[in-house]
Amino acid sequence: MTKSSGAAEAKYDGFTDDERDAMKERAKELKATARRGSRAAKADGDSEVLAKIAEMPDADRALAERIHAIVKDSAPELSPKLWYGMPAYAIDGKVVCFFQSAQKFKARYATLGFSDLAKLDDGAMWPAAFALTELSADDEVRIGALIKRAVG
């Protein structure tokens, strides 16, 4: 018996369609930054992030808007920028933290993540990403403290 090569047996090349789309968005971001130069990129970062947030479904948009406000209040030295098509916040162009909408990768929760530049070290093991489904006032205070600690 030989196997048929129908649609049910599509070849998996290592990346999902969503992952490939995110990589394409990142390539566009890098090209746009190179064309504008670093000074212009900083000026446009906030408006680009807010525009991307505005495109999100309601639940993700509400979370992203709150995260954006918390980051700006807690660490004004972080510059908003797009990173793989998602809101991110950087120092000297290097991402410290980011928001990933649930819808982006069809996940059941949004994510607030931190890069290895975030100063969140706590012994030999610590969280580098947090699942978000909603934000209470206590959650917002906790996130603000994490952001401040991350930029140290």
C-alpha positions in Angstrom: 0.0 0.0 0.0 1.2 3.4 -0.8 0.3 6.6 1.0 -1.6 9.3 -0.9 -0.3 12.8 -0.8 -3.6 14.5 -0.1 -4.4 17.7 1.8 -4.7 15.8 5.0 -1.0 15.0 4.7 0.3 18.5 4.2 4.0 19.0 4.8 4.9 20.7 8.1 7.9 23.0 7.6 8.5 24.0 11.2 6.5 27.2 11.4 2.8 27.8 11.5 1.1 30.3 9.3 0.8 32.7 12.3 4.5 32.3 13.0 5.4 33.0 9.4 3.1 36.1 9.4 4.8 37.4 12.6 8.3 37.0 11.0 7.1 38.9 7.9 5.8 41.7 10.1 9.2 41.8 11.9 11.0 42.1 8.6 8.7 45.0 7.6 9.4 46.7 11.0 13.2 46.4 10.5 13.0 47.8 6.9 10.8 50.7 8.1 13.2 51.5 10.9 16.2 51.5 8.6 14.4 53.8 6.1 13.4 56.3 8.8 16.5 56.2 10.9 16.7 55.7 14.7 15.6 59.2 15.8 12.4 59.1 13.6 11.7 55.5 14.7 11.6 56.6 18.3 9.1 59.4 17.5 6.9 57.1 15.5 7.0 54.2 17.9 4.2 55.4 20.2 1.8 56.1 17.3 2.6 52.7 15.6 2.0 50.8 18.9 -1.3 52.6 19.5 -2.4 51.9 15.9 -1.6 48.2 16.3 -3.4 48.1 19.7 -6.5 49.7 18.0 -6.6 46.9 15.5 -6.9 44.2 18.2 -10.2 42.5 19.2 -11.9 44.2 22.1 -10.6 41.9 24.9 -7.0 42.1 23.7 -7.3 45.8 23.0 -8.4 46.6 26.6 -5.5 44.6 28.1 -3.0 46.1 25.7 -4.2 49.7 26.3 -3.8 49.1 30.1 -0.3 47.5 29.7 0.7 50.5 27.5 -0.4 53.0 30.1 1.2 51.1 32.9 4.6 50.8 31.0 4.5 54.5 30.2 3.8 55.5 33.8 6.1 53.0 35.4 9.1 53.3 33.1 9.0 56.4 30.8 12.5 55.6 29.7 11.2 52.6 27.7 10.4 53.4 24.0 7.3 51.8 22.5 8.0 49.9 19.3 6.5 47.1 17.2 8.2 43.8 17.6 6.9 40.9 15.5 3.7 42.9 15.0 3.0 43.3 18.7 3.5 46.2 21.2 6.9 46.1 22.8 9.0 48.5 25.0 12.7 49.0 24.5 15.8 50.7 25.9 18.3 51.7 23.1 16.2 49.8 20.6 16.5 46.5 22.6 13.2 45.0 23.7 12.7 44.7 27.5 9.1 43.7 27.6 6.2 43.0 25.2 2.5 42.3 24.9 1.2 39.5 22.8 -2.5 39.3 22.1 -4.3 36.1 22.5 -5.8 36.4 19.0 -2.3 36.7 17.4 -1.5 33.0 17.9 -5.1 31.8 18.7 -4.1 31.3 22.3 -6.6 31.3 25.2 -4.8 34.2 27.0 -2.7 37.3 26.2 0.8 37.4 27.4 3.0 40.0 29.0 6.6 38.8 28.4 10.1 40.0 29.3 13.3 39.5 27.4 16.6 38.4 28.9 17.5 42.2 29.3 14.8 42.5 32.0 16.3 42.6 35.4 13.8 40.2 37.0 16.4 37.6 38.1 15.4 35.8 41.3 17.8 33.0 42.2 18.2 30.3 39.5 14.6 30.4 38.2 12.0 33.2 37.6 9.0 33.9 35.4 9.7 35.6 32.1 6.1 35.7 30.8 2.7 36.1 32.4 -0.7 35.0 31.1 -3.4 37.8 31.1 -7.1 37.3 30.8 -8.1 40.5 32.7 -6.5 43.1 34.9 -7.6 44.1 38.4 -6.3 47.1 40.2 -4.0 44.8 42.2 -2.7 43.2 39.0 -1.9 46.7 37.5 0.1 47.6 40.6 2.0 44.2 40.4 2.7 44.8 36.7 3.9 48.3 37.4 6.3 47.0 40.0 7.6 44.3 37.5 8.1 46.9 34.8 10.1 49.2 37.2 12.2 46.2 38.4 12.8 45.1 34.8 14.5 48.3 33.8 16.2 48.4 37.2 
